[in-house]
Amino acid sequence: MSVSVGRLMLSFDLRRRAGTFPKYWSRCFGSEHAGYFLRKDLLDHFRVGRATFHNEYVRFHGILSEPVGVVRGVRDGHIDYAWFNLERIYDNILDLGMRPIVEYSFMPAALASGSESIFYWEGNVTMPKRIGDWAELIEAVTRRVYRRYGKAEVRRWYFEVWNEPNLPKWFFKGSMRDYFALYDHAAEAVKRVDPLLRVGGPATACAEWVRETIEHCRHENVARPGRGHTPLDFVSYHLYPSDPFFMESEGMPLGWKGEAFFRESIRRNHEIVRSYRDMDLEIHMTEWNCSSNSRDPIHDAPGGAAFAVKAIQEVAGRVDTFSWWTLSDLFEEGGLPPAPFHGGFGLMTVDGLRKPTWFAFEALQDLGEDLLAKPVSTADHAAGCIPTRGYDGSARLLFWAFHFPKSPKPPVRRVKVALAGFPSGKTRASVTHYRIDGTHSNIRPAWERLGSPDSLSPAQVDALAAQNTFQTLEIKDIPVRHGRATVAFDLPPDAVSYLVVR
């Protein structure tokens, strides 16, 4: 193979198997807060997503917050519960064929020690007035779903404690030690319901607190001081390429943190978890995206699709779950969506139109699980290829080229792929080349040609949806001689090419 900044000259043998490429990226997708699972439009989006990506899990904030209303108040020292919304939310998720990664957040107002909140819907981010009330709440919610859905089902759920507690400016008005108290009481409460239920954390931003959490759970238990350890079944954390590197300053402006930041942060945490082999911990990245800004244009652009493929290639083997935040732009953390395209996190718009990144995930889902060779990247990590064999024996090759923000625009790359191992006697092979770029698999320019309206009529949505496909750049036959064939094409920056060769 010859790989340089300006070209990729690759060769693959269709008879070879060089390992597997499991679909850890489609195991879970994120969503807006729990109350949105009472909305038909979000359920419709997840119905389409589930049919396409076969995701098993969904994760979201706020199952304990006021929009769900689990805690009605405290009367005579007892918590007064209301289960209607919580049960409808989980009923709806299970009816879609999914199950939750339960994020226990945020603090119900009646139990909270303060009024500080986050998001448009005001999730309370303070510690409880009485830690015993928090433990009682977690046990009550866990026991409720355990009885309603049964032991076999709920043992397949994950219970994650809080969200990004290492960001005191936003998500948690407490220290690391305060979080450990919150975690320990929640973990013990979950295990009181069933010791085989899976609980973990710390669900931190910037890939932080992983070693600290493992060490704490290995040696301490705030809820049961005599126990000497706290249950921990999995480690979870979040990462965005615009995150401050290990929180140099929480108030620093968000910006691209360098080419290696995302890849190296995940590698570092994988090595940390591997060093505790006796604990047999799973690793779940329960949030990631190409930017942590919910109004970033890259989320609507082909560059976001290229970054998604790059990241998924580079973290292979280092996480058990890689949960994109989010499936849908039906999302109101920073306020209600102002327009059909507004840089939202989702793979699809508020109207259900598929963005370029949707099609990147569609290509990833269509890849075979058998690798023809180890995935390859250019020396500058700005382009690469995931080469697989489909169940039908076809070559399924996914190429990407990403333009790093604030860097000189790279050249159009020349790609040449030599394929060997075609059956004896085969003289022609068909090539279907799907493309994501500025003019392919990118519906936003069509919306802009309508004048960028802040809402779309049903007729306009239907007209755009008719164009909203994973588009082919070309379909052609190529000659096969002595079991060999060659495919060549140009790959511009911020583009994805998916080739199926039969």
MARVEXGU-668237 format. One record per residue (C-alpha): residue number from 1; residue in one letter; x, y negated, z negated. Coordinates in steps of 0.2 Angstrom, whole numbers, padded with zeros to 4 digits, always signed. Each point is the difference from the previous one (the first is absolute). Layout:
N
DRENNU/NUM/A/X/Y/Z $
...
This chain:
502
DRENNU/1/M/+0000/+0000/+0000 $
DRENNU/2/S/+0006/-0018/+0004 $
DRENNU/3/V/-0008/-0013/-0011 $
DRENNU/4/S/+0005/-0018/+0000 $
DRENNU/5/V/-0008/-0017/-0002 $
DRENNU/6/G/-0005/-0002/+0018 $
DRENNU/7/R/-0005/+0018/+0004 $
DRENNU/8/L/-0006/+0017/-0006 $
DRENNU/9/M/+0006/+0015/+0010 $
DRENNU/10/L/-0007/+0015/-0008 $
DRENNU/11/S/-0001/+0019/+0004 $
DRENNU/12/F/-0012/+0012/-0008 $
DRENNU/13/D/-0003/+0019/+0002 $
DRENNU/14/L/-0019/+0005/+0000 $
DRENNU/15/R/+0005/+0017/-0007 $
DRENNU/16/R/+0009/-0007/-0015 $
DRENNU/17/R/-0007/-0002/-0018 $
DRENNU/18/A/+0010/-0012/-0010 $
DRENNU/19/G/-0011/-0001/-0016 $
DRENNU/20/T/-0018/-0007/-0003 $
DRENNU/21/F/-0007/-0018/-0001 $
DRENNU/22/P/-0015/+0002/-0012 $
DRENNU/23/K/-0013/-0014/+0001 $
DRENNU/24/Y/+0003/-0008/-0017 $
DRENNU/25/W/-0005/-0017/+0007 $
DRENNU/26/S/-0018/+0005/+0003 $
DRENNU/27/R/-0003/+0008/-0017 $
DRENNU/28/C/-0007/-0016/-0008 $
DRENNU/29/F/-0006/-0017/+0005 $
DRENNU/30/G/-0003/-0015/-0010 $
DRENNU/31/S/-0016/-0010/-0001 $
DRENNU/32/E/-0008/-0016/-0008 $
DRENNU/33/H/-0006/+0001/-0018 $
DRENNU/34/A/-0011/+0014/-0006 $
DRENNU/35/G/-0017/-0009/+0003 $
DRENNU/36/Y/+0003/+0000/+0018 $
DRENNU/37/F/-0004/+0018/+0001 $
DRENNU/38/L/-0018/-0005/-0003 $
DRENNU/39/R/+0000/-0009/+0017 $
DRENNU/40/K/-0005/+0009/+0016 $
DRENNU/41/D/+0012/-0009/+0011 $
DRENNU/42/L/+0015/+0006/-0010 $
DRENNU/43/L/-0007/+0017/-0001 $
DRENNU/44/D/-0002/+0000/+0019 $
DRENNU/45/H/+0019/-0005/+0002 $
DRENNU/46/F/+0006/+0014/-0011 $
DRENNU/47/R/-0011/+0012/+0009 $
DRENNU/48/V/+0009/-0005/+0016 $
DRENNU/49/G/+0017/+0001/-0008 $
DRENNU/50/R/-0004/+0016/-0008 $
DRENNU/51/A/-0005/+0008/+0016 $
DRENNU/52/T/+0016/-0007/+0009 $
DRENNU/53/F/+0014/+0002/-0014 $
DRENNU/54/H/-0008/+0014/-0011 $
DRENNU/55/N/+0005/-0009/-0015 $
DRENNU/56/E/-0003/+0009/-0017 $
DRENNU/57/Y/+0001/-0015/-0012 $
DRENNU/58/V/-0004/-0018/-0002 $
DRENNU/59/R/+0006/-0012/-0012 $
DRENNU/60/F/-0007/-0017/-0006 $
DRENNU/61/H/+0001/-0012/-0015 $
DRENNU/62/G/-0014/-0004/-0013 $
DRENNU/63/I/-0009/+0015/-0004 $
DRENNU/64/L/-0001/-0007/-0018 $
DRENNU/65/S/-0003/-0018/+0005 $
DRENNU/66/E/-0016/-0010/+0000 $
DRENNU/67/P/-0006/+0003/+0018 $
DRENNU/68/V/-0002/+0019/-0005 $
DRENNU/69/G/-0007/-0004/-0018 $
DRENNU/70/V/+0005/+0016/-0009 $
DRENNU/71/V/+0001/-0010/-0017 $
DRENNU/72/R/-0015/-0010/-0004 $
DRENNU/73/G/+0006/-0006/-0016 $
DRENNU/74/V/+0005/+0006/-0018 $
DRENNU/75/R/-0014/+0002/-0013 $
DRENNU/76/D/+0003/+0004/-0018 $
DRENNU/77/G/+0018/+0005/+0004 $
DRENNU/78/H/-0006/+0012/+0014 $
DRENNU/79/I/+0003/-0002/+0019 $
DRENNU/80/D/-0016/-0001/+0010 $
DRENNU/81/Y/+0002/+0008/+0017 $
DRENNU/82/A/-0009/-0001/+0016 $
DRENNU/83/W/+0004/+0014/+0013 $
DRENNU/84/F/-0011/-0004/+0015 $
DRENNU/85/N/+0012/-0009/+0011 $
DRENNU/86/L/+0015/+0011/-0005 $
DRENNU/87/E/-0009/+0015/+0005 $
DRENNU/88/R/-0007/-0007/+0016 $
DRENNU/89/I/+0018/-0005/+0005 $
DRENNU/90/Y/+0007/+0017/-0003 $
DRENNU/91/D/-0015/+0009/+0008 $
DRENNU/92/N/+0003/-0010/+0015 $
DRENNU/93/I/+0018/+0004/+0001 $
DRENNU/94/L/-0003/+0018/-0002 $
DRENNU/95/D/-0014/+0000/+0013 $
DRENNU/96/L/+0013/-0007/+0012 $
DRENNU/97/G/+0011/+0016/-0003 $
DRENNU/98/M/+0013/-0010/-0010 $
DRENNU/99/R/+0005/-0001/-0018 $
DRENNU/100/P/+0007/-0014/-0010 $
DRENNU/101/I/+0017/-0005/-0007 $
DRENNU/102/V/-0008/-0008/-0015 $
DRENNU/103/E/+0008/-0016/-0005 $
DRENNU/104/Y/-0005/-0004/-0018 $
DRENNU/105/S/-0001/-0019/+0002 $
DRENNU/106/F/-0004/-0013/-0005 $
DRENNU/107/M/-0005/-0004/-0018 $
DRENNU/108/P/-0019/-0002/-0003 $
DRENNU/109/A/-0004/-0017/-0006 $
DRENNU/110/A/-0008/+0006/-0016 $
DRENNU/111/L/+0016/+0009/-0005 $
DRENNU/112/A/+0013/-0012/+0006 $
DRENNU/113/S/+0011/-0011/-0011 $
DRENNU/114/G/+0000/-0015/+0011 $
DRENNU/115/S/-0009/-0007/+0016 $
DRENNU/116/E/+0014/+0000/+0012 $
DRENNU/117/S/-0005/+0008/+0017 $
DRENNU/118/I/+0006/+0003/+0017 $
DRENNU/119/F/-0009/+0000/+0017 $
DRENNU/120/Y/-0015/-0008/+0007 $
DRENNU/121/W/-0011/+0013/-0010 $
DRENNU/122/E/+0010/-0004/-0016 $
DRENNU/123/G/+0007/+0016/-0006 $
DRENNU/124/N/+0006/-0003/-0019 $
DRENNU/125/V/+0019/+0004/-0002 $
DRENNU/126/T/+0001/-0001/-0019 $
DRENNU/127/M/+0004/+0013/-0013 $
DRENNU/128/P/-0015/+0006/-0010 $
DRENNU/129/K/-0005/-0008/-0016 $
DRENNU/130/R/+0001/+0018/-0008 $
DRENNU/131/I/+0010/+0013/+0008 $
DRENNU/132/G/-0012/+0014/-0006 $
DRENNU/133/D/-0014/-0008/+0010 $
DRENNU/134/W/+0011/+0002/+0016 $
DRENNU/135/A/+0003/+0018/-0005 $
DRENNU/136/E/-0018/+0004/-0003 $
DRENNU/137/L/-0005/-0008/+0017 $
DRENNU/138/I/+0013/+0010/+0010 $
DRENNU/139/E/-0006/+0016/-0009 $
DRENNU/140/A/-0018/-0004/+0003 $
DRENNU/141/V/+0002/-0004/+0019 $
DRENNU/142/T/+0011/+0015/+0003 $
DRENNU/143/R/-0013/+0011/-0010 $
DRENNU/144/R/-0014/-0007/+0010 $
DRENNU/145/V/+0007/+0004/+0017 $
DRENNU/146/Y/+0006/+0017/-0006 $
DRENNU/147/R/-0017/+0005/-0005 $
DRENNU/148/R/-0008/-0007/+0015 $
DRENNU/149/Y/+0011/+0007/+0013 $
DRENNU/150/G/+0008/+0015/-0008 $
DRENNU/151/K/+0016/+0007/-0006 $
DRENNU/152/A/+0006/+0007/+0017 $
DRENNU/153/E/-0003/-0017/+0009 $
DRENNU/154/V/+0007/-0012/-0013 $
DRENNU/155/R/+0016/+0010/-0002 $
DRENNU/156/R/+0003/-0005/+0018 $
DRENNU/157/W/-0001/-0019/-0004 $
DRENNU/158/Y/+0014/-0011/-0006 $
DRENNU/159/F/-0002/-0012/-0015 $
DRENNU/160/E/+0012/-0015/+0001 $
DRENNU/161/V/+0001/-0013/-0014 $
DRENNU/162/W/-0001/-0018/+0005 $
DRENNU/163/N/+0007/-0009/+0015 $
DRENNU/164/E/+0016/-0009/+0001 $
DRENNU/165/P/+0003/-0004/-0018 $
DRENNU/166/N/+0018/-0006/+0003 $
DRENNU/167/L/-0008/-0016/+0007 $
DRENNU/168/P/-0005/-0011/-0015 $
DRENNU/169/K/-0004/-0015/+0011 $
DRENNU/170/W/-0014/+0010/+0008 $
DRENNU/171/F/-0005/+0018/-0005 $
DRENNU/172/F/+0004/+0002/-0019 $
DRENNU/173/K/+0002/-0012/-0014 $
DRENNU/174/G/+0012/+0011/-0010 $
DRENNU/175/S/+0017/+0007/-0001 $
DRENNU/176/M/+0007/+0017/+0006 $
DRENNU/177/R/-0003/+0006/-0018 $
DRENNU/178/D/-0018/-0005/+0000 $
DRENNU/179/Y/-0002/+0009/+0016 $
DRENNU/180/F/+0007/+0016/-0007 $
DRENNU/181/A/-0012/-0002/-0014 $
DRENNU/182/L/-0014/-0002/+0012 $
DRENNU/183/Y/+0006/+0015/+0010 $
DRENNU/184/D/+0003/+0012/-0014 $
DRENNU/185/H/-0017/-0003/-0007 $
DRENNU/186/A/-0008/+0003/+0017 $
DRENNU/187/A/+0010/+0015/+0004 $
DRENNU/188/E/-0004/+0008/-0017 $
DRENNU/189/A/-0019/-0004/+0003 $
DRENNU/190/V/+0001/+0008/+0017 $
DRENNU/191/K/+0008/+0016/-0006 $
DRENNU/192/R/-0013/+0001/-0014 $
DRENNU/193/V/-0013/+0004/+0013 $
DRENNU/194/D/+0011/+0013/+0009 $
DRENNU/195/P/+0019/+0003/-0002 $
DRENNU/196/L/+0001/+0004/+0018 $
DRENNU/197/L/-0006/-0017/+0007 $
DRENNU/198/R/+0013/-0010/+0008 $
DRENNU/199/V/+0005/-0017/-0007 $
DRENNU/200/G/+0015/-0011/+0004 $
DRENNU/201/G/+0006/-0018/+0004 $
DRENNU/202/P/+0007/-0013/-0002 $
DRENNU/203/A/-0007/-0006/+0017 $
DRENNU/204/T/+0013/-0014/+0000 $
DRENNU/205/A/+0004/-0013/+0013 $
DRENNU/206/C/+0017/-0001/+0008 $
DRENNU/207/A/+0004/+0019/-0004 $
DRENNU/208/E/+0004/-0005/-0018 $
DRENNU/209/W/-0001/+0009/-0017 $
DRENNU/210/V/+0001/+0017/+0007 $
DRENNU/211/R/+0015/+0006/-0010 $
DRENNU/212/E/-0006/-0010/-0015 $
DRENNU/213/T/-0017/+0009/+0001 $
DRENNU/214/I/+0007/+0017/+0001 $
DRENNU/215/E/+0012/-0003/-0014 $
DRENNU/216/H/-0014/-0007/-0011 $
DRENNU/217/C/-0012/+0015/+0004 $
DRENNU/218/R/+0014/+0012/-0003 $
DRENNU/219/H/+0004/-0006/-0018 $
DRENNU/220/E/-0014/-0010/-0007 $
DRENNU/221/N/-0019/-0001/-0002 $
DRENNU/222/V/-0008/-0016/-0008 $
DRENNU/223/A/-0017/+0009/-0001 $
DRENNU/224/R/+0007/+0015/-0009 $
DRENNU/225/P/+0017/-0005/-0008 $
DRENNU/226/G/+0004/+0017/-0007 $
DRENNU/227/R/-0002/+0008/+0017 $
DRENNU/228/G/+0017/-0006/+0007 $
DRENNU/229/H/-0006/-0001/+0018 $
DRENNU/230/T/-0015/-0006/+0011 $
DRENNU/231/P/-0008/+0009/+0014 $
DRENNU/232/L/+0006/-0005/+0017 $
DRENNU/233/D/-0005/+0010/+0016 $
DRENNU/234/F/+0005/-0012/+0013 $
DRENNU/235/V/+0010/-0016/+0003 $
DRENNU/236/S/-0009/-0014/+0010 $
DRENNU/237/Y/+0006/-0017/+0007 $
DRENNU/238/H/-0002/-0012/+0013 $
DRENNU/239/L/+0011/-0009/+0013 $
DRENNU/240/Y/-0002/-0013/+0014 $
DRENNU/241/P/+0015/-0006/+0010 $
DRENNU/242/S/-0004/-0018/-0005 $
DRENNU/243/D/+0002/+0005/-0019 $
DRENNU/244/P/+0013/-0009/-0010 $
DRENNU/245/F/+0014/+0012/-0002 $
DRENNU/246/F/-0002/+0007/-0017 $
DRENNU/247/M/-0009/-0016/-0006 $
DRENNU/248/E/+0015/-0012/+0001 $
DRENNU/249/S/-0013/-0013/-0004 $
DRENNU/250/E/-0018/+0003/+0000 $
DRENNU/251/G/-0004/-0017/+0006 $
DRENNU/252/M/+0012/+0001/+0015 $
DRENNU/253/P/-0008/-0002/+0017 $
DRENNU/254/L/-0005/+0016/+0009 $
DRENNU/255/G/+0011/+0003/+0015 $
DRENNU/256/W/+0008/+0014/+0010 $
DRENNU/257/K/+0012/+0007/-0012 $
DRENNU/258/G/+0012/+0008/+0012 $
DRENNU/259/E/+0000/+0016/+0012 $
DRENNU/260/A/+0006/+0012/-0014 $
DRENNU/261/F/-0011/-0005/-0014 $
DRENNU/262/F/-0015/+0011/+0003 $
DRENNU/263/R/+0009/+0015/+0005 $
DRENNU/264/E/+0013/-0001/-0014 $
DRENNU/265/S/-0012/-0004/-0014 $
DRENNU/266/I/-0010/+0016/+0004 $
DRENNU/267/R/+0017/+0010/+0001 $
DRENNU/268/R/+0005/-0006/-0017 $
DRENNU/269/N/-0016/+0005/-0008 $
DRENNU/270/H/+0000/+0017/+0008 $
DRENNU/271/E/+0017/+0003/-0007 $
DRENNU/272/I/-0005/-0006/-0017 $
DRENNU/273/V/-0015/+0012/-0001 $
DRENNU/274/R/+0010/+0014/+0007 $
DRENNU/275/S/+0012/-0002/-0015 $
DRENNU/276/Y/-0014/+0006/-0011 $
DRENNU/277/R/-0003/+0016/+0009 $
DRENNU/278/D/-0007/+0009/-0016 $
DRENNU/279/M/-0015/-0012/+0000 $
DRENNU/280/D/-0005/+0005/+0018 $
DRENNU/281/L/-0007/-0017/+0003 $
DRENNU/282/E/-0010/-0005/+0016 $
DRENNU/283/I/+0004/-0017/+0008 $
DRENNU/284/H/-0015/-0010/+0006 $
DRENNU/285/M/+0003/-0017/+0009 $
DRENNU/286/T/-0018/-0006/-0003 $
DRENNU/287/E/+0002/-0017/+0009 $
DRENNU/288/W/+0011/-0005/+0015 $
DRENNU/289/N/-0002/-0011/+0015 $
DRENNU/290/C/+0011/-0010/+0012 $
DRENNU/291/S/-0004/-0016/-0011 $
DRENNU/292/S/-0007/-0003/-0017 $
DRENNU/293/N/-0009/-0016/+0006 $
DRENNU/294/S/-0018/+0004/+0004 $
DRENNU/295/R/+0000/-0014/+0012 $
DRENNU/296/D/+0016/+0005/+0010 $
DRENNU/297/P/-0002/+0000/+0019 $
DRENNU/298/I/+0011/+0015/+0002 $
DRENNU/299/H/-0014/+0011/-0007 $
DRENNU/300/D/-0010/-0004/+0016 $
DRENNU/301/A/+0015/+0001/+0012 $
DRENNU/302/P/+0010/+0014/+0009 $
DRENNU/303/G/+0015/-0004/-0012 $
DRENNU/304/G/-0010/+0007/-0014 $
DRENNU/305/A/-0003/+0016/+0009 $
DRENNU/306/A/+0019/+0002/+0004 $
DRENNU/307/F/+0004/-0003/-0018 $
DRENNU/308/A/-0012/+0013/-0006 $
DRENNU/309/V/+0008/+0013/+0011 $
DRENNU/310/K/+0017/-0005/-0005 $
DRENNU/311/A/-0004/+0001/-0018 $
DRENNU/312/I/-0008/+0017/+0001 $
DRENNU/313/Q/+0014/+0007/+0010 $
DRENNU/314/E/+0013/-0006/-0013 $
DRENNU/315/V/-0008/+0006/-0016 $
DRENNU/316/A/-0004/+0017/+0006 $
DRENNU/317/G/+0003/+0013/-0014 $
DRENNU/318/R/+0001/-0013/-0014 $
DRENNU/319/V/-0018/-0003/-0004 $
DRENNU/320/D/-0015/+0012/-0002 $
DRENNU/321/T/-0012/-0013/+0004 $
DRENNU/322/F/+0002/-0016/+0010 $
DRENNU/323/S/-0016/-0010/-0001 $
DRENNU/324/W/-0002/-0015/+0012 $
DRENNU/325/W/-0009/-0015/-0008 $
DRENNU/326/T/-0013/+0000/+0007 $
DRENNU/327/L/-0011/+0009/+0012 $
DRENNU/328/S/-0013/-0015/+0003 $
DRENNU/329/D/+0001/-0019/+0000 $
DRENNU/330/L/-0016/+0001/-0011 $
DRENNU/331/F/+0010/-0007/-0014 $
DRENNU/332/E/-0002/-0016/-0011 $
DRENNU/333/E/+0015/-0001/-0012 $
DRENNU/334/G/+0005/-0017/+0007 $
DRENNU/335/G/-0018/-0005/+0004 $
DRENNU/336/L/-0012/+0006/+0013 $
DRENNU/337/P/+0007/+0004/+0018 $
DRENNU/338/P/-0001/-0017/+0009 $
DRENNU/339/A/+0000/+0007/+0018 $
DRENNU/340/P/+0000/+0017/+0009 $
DRENNU/341/F/+0019/-0001/+0002 $
DRENNU/342/H/+0008/-0009/-0015 $
DRENNU/343/G/+0016/+0010/-0004 $
DRENNU/344/G/-0009/+0012/-0012 $
DRENNU/345/F/+0008/+0016/-0006 $
DRENNU/346/G/-0012/+0012/+0009 $
DRENNU/347/L/+0003/+0012/+0015 $
DRENNU/348/M/-0017/-0006/+0006 $
DRENNU/349/T/-0009/-0017/-0001 $
DRENNU/350/V/-0016/-0005/-0009 $
DRENNU/351/D/-0010/+0005/+0015 $
DRENNU/352/G/+0009/+0017/+0002 $
DRENNU/353/L/+0011/-0005/+0014 $
DRENNU/354/R/+0016/+0010/+0000 $
DRENNU/355/K/+0017/-0010/-0001 $
DRENNU/356/P/+0016/+0005/+0008 $
DRENNU/357/T/+0006/+0009/-0017 $
DRENNU/358/W/-0016/+0011/+0001 $
DRENNU/359/F/+0007/+0007/+0016 $
DRENNU/360/A/+0017/+0002/-0007 $
DRENNU/361/F/-0008/+0011/-0013 $
DRENNU/362/E/-0010/+0009/+0013 $
DRENNU/363/A/+0016/+0005/+0009 $
DRENNU/364/L/+0008/+0005/-0016 $
DRENNU/365/Q/-0015/+0011/-0004 $
DRENNU/366/D/+0001/+0008/+0018 $
DRENNU/367/L/+0018/+0005/-0002 $
DRENNU/368/G/+0004/+0018/-0003 $
DRENNU/369/E/+0007/+0006/-0016 $
DRENNU/370/D/+0015/+0009/+0007 $
DRENNU/371/L/+0014/-0012/+0004 $
DRENNU/372/L/+0010/+0003/+0016 $
DRENNU/373/A/+0015/-0009/-0008 $
DRENNU/374/K/+0003/-0011/-0015 $
DRENNU/375/P/-0008/-0017/+0002 $
DRENNU/376/V/+0013/-0013/+0007 $
DRENNU/377/S/+0002/-0018/-0002 $
DRENNU/378/T/+0012/-0013/+0008 $
DRENNU/379/A/+0015/-0005/-0010 $
DRENNU/380/D/-0009/-0017/-0005 $
DRENNU/381/H/-0016/+0010/-0005 $
DRENNU/382/A/-0010/-0011/+0012 $
DRENNU/383/A/-0006/+0014/+0011 $
DRENNU/384/G/-0002/+0019/-0001 $
DRENNU/385/C/-0010/+0016/+0005 $
DRENNU/386/I/-0009/+0014/-0009 $
DRENNU/387/P/+0001/+0015/+0012 $
DRENNU/388/T/-0013/+0014/-0004 $
DRENNU/389/R/-0008/+0015/+0009 $
DRENNU/390/G/-0019/+0001/+0001 $
DRENNU/391/Y/-0010/+0015/-0004 $
DRENNU/392/D/-0002/+0003/+0018 $
DRENNU/393/G/+0019/+0000/+0003 $
DRENNU/394/S/+0000/-0018/+0007 $
DRENNU/395/A/+0014/-0013/-0004 $
DRENNU/396/R/-0008/-0014/-0011 $
DRENNU/397/L/+0012/-0014/-0001 $
DRENNU/398/L/-0003/-0016/-0010 $
DRENNU/399/F/+0012/-0014/+0003 $
DRENNU/400/W/+0000/-0017/-0009 $
DRENNU/401/A/+0010/-0017/+0001 $
DRENNU/402/F/-0002/-0013/-0013 $
DRENNU/403/H/+0006/-0018/+0000 $
DRENNU/404/F/+0006/-0004/-0017 $
DRENNU/405/P/-0007/-0017/-0006 $
DRENNU/406/K/+0011/-0015/+0001 $
DRENNU/407/S/+0013/+0010/+0011 $
DRENNU/408/P/+0004/-0003/+0018 $
DRENNU/409/K/-0012/+0009/+0012 $
DRENNU/410/P/+0008/+0016/+0005 $
DRENNU/411/P/+0001/+0006/+0019 $
DRENNU/412/V/-0013/+0011/+0008 $
DRENNU/413/R/+0007/+0017/-0002 $
DRENNU/414/R/+0002/+0013/+0013 $
DRENNU/415/V/-0005/+0017/-0005 $
DRENNU/416/K/+0004/+0016/+0009 $
DRENNU/417/V/-0006/+0017/-0006 $
DRENNU/418/A/+0007/+0017/+0006 $
DRENNU/419/L/-0011/+0014/-0004 $
DRENNU/420/A/+0005/+0019/+0001 $
DRENNU/421/G/-0009/+0016/-0003 $
DRENNU/422/F/-0015/-0001/+0012 $
DRENNU/423/P/-0007/+0017/+0004 $
DRENNU/424/S/+0009/+0009/+0015 $
DRENNU/425/G/-0009/-0003/+0016 $
DRENNU/426/K/-0007/-0017/-0005 $
DRENNU/427/T/+0003/-0013/+0013 $
DRENNU/428/R/-0010/-0015/-0006 $
DRENNU/429/A/-0004/-0008/-0017 $
DRENNU/430/S/-0013/-0013/-0004 $
DRENNU/431/V/+0005/-0016/-0010 $
DRENNU/432/T/-0013/-0010/-0009 $
DRENNU/433/H/+0008/-0016/-0007 $
DRENNU/434/Y/-0010/-0010/-0013 $
DRENNU/435/R/+0006/-0017/-0005 $
DRENNU/436/I/-0002/-0013/-0014 $
DRENNU/437/D/+0006/-0017/+0005 $
DRENNU/438/G/-0006/-0018/+0003 $
DRENNU/439/T/-0011/+0006/+0014 $
DRENNU/440/H/-0004/+0018/-0004 $
DRENNU/441/S/-0010/+0007/-0015 $
DRENNU/442/N/-0002/-0018/-0006 $
DRENNU/443/I/-0017/-0007/-0001 $
DRENNU/444/R/+0004/-0017/-0008 $
DRENNU/445/P/+0004/-0009/+0016 $
DRENNU/446/A/-0018/+0005/+0006 $
DRENNU/447/W/-0007/-0008/-0015 $
DRENNU/448/E/+0011/-0016/+0003 $
DRENNU/449/R/-0007/-0001/+0017 $
DRENNU/450/L/-0017/-0001/-0007 $
DRENNU/451/G/+0006/-0016/-0009 $
DRENNU/452/S/+0005/+0009/-0016 $
DRENNU/453/P/-0018/-0001/-0008 $
DRENNU/454/D/-0001/+0001/-0019 $
DRENNU/455/S/-0013/+0014/+0002 $
DRENNU/456/L/-0005/+0011/+0014 $
DRENNU/457/S/-0018/+0004/+0006 $
DRENNU/458/P/-0005/+0019/+0002 $
DRENNU/459/A/+0001/-0002/+0019 $
DRENNU/460/Q/+0018/-0008/-0001 $
DRENNU/461/V/+0005/+0015/-0012 $
DRENNU/462/D/-0006/+0012/+0012 $
DRENNU/463/A/+0009/-0008/+0015 $
DRENNU/464/L/+0016/-0001/-0010 $
DRENNU/465/A/-0002/+0018/-0006 $
DRENNU/466/A/-0001/+0006/+0018 $
DRENNU/467/Q/+0017/-0006/+0003 $
DRENNU/468/N/+0007/+0005/-0017 $
DRENNU/469/T/+0009/+0017/+0005 $
DRENNU/470/F/+0017/+0007/-0002 $
DRENNU/471/Q/+0005/-0005/+0018 $
DRENNU/472/T/+0011/+0009/+0012 $
DRENNU/473/L/+0015/-0008/+0008 $
DRENNU/474/E/+0001/+0013/+0013 $
DRENNU/475/I/-0005/+0018/+0004 $
DRENNU/476/K/+0012/+0009/+0013 $
DRENNU/477/D/+0007/+0017/+0005 $
DRENNU/478/I/+0019/+0003/-0001 $
DRENNU/479/P/+0010/+0014/+0008 $
DRENNU/480/V/+0006/+0014/-0010 $
DRENNU/481/R/+0016/+0009/+0006 $
DRENNU/482/H/+0007/+0015/-0008 $
DRENNU/483/G/-0010/-0003/-0016 $
DRENNU/484/R/+0005/-0018/-0001 $
DRENNU/485/A/-0008/-0017/+0003 $
DRENNU/486/T/+0004/-0019/-0003 $
DRENNU/487/V/-0011/-0014/-0006 $
DRENNU/488/A/+0006/-0018/+0000 $
DRENNU/489/F/-0008/-0017/-0005 $
DRENNU/490/D/+0003/-0017/-0007 $
DRENNU/491/L/-0005/-0003/-0019 $
DRENNU/492/P/-0001/-0019/-0004 $
DRENNU/493/P/+0001/-0007/-0018 $
DRENNU/494/D/-0015/+0002/-0012 $
DRENNU/495/A/-0007/+0015/+0010 $
DRENNU/496/V/-0004/+0018/-0002 $
DRENNU/497/S/+0000/+0013/+0014 $
DRENNU/498/Y/-0008/+0017/-0002 $
DRENNU/499/L/+0004/+0013/+0013 $
DRENNU/500/V/-0009/+0017/+0002 $
DRENNU/501/V/+0009/+0011/+0013 $
DRENNU/502/R/-0008/+0016/+0005 $
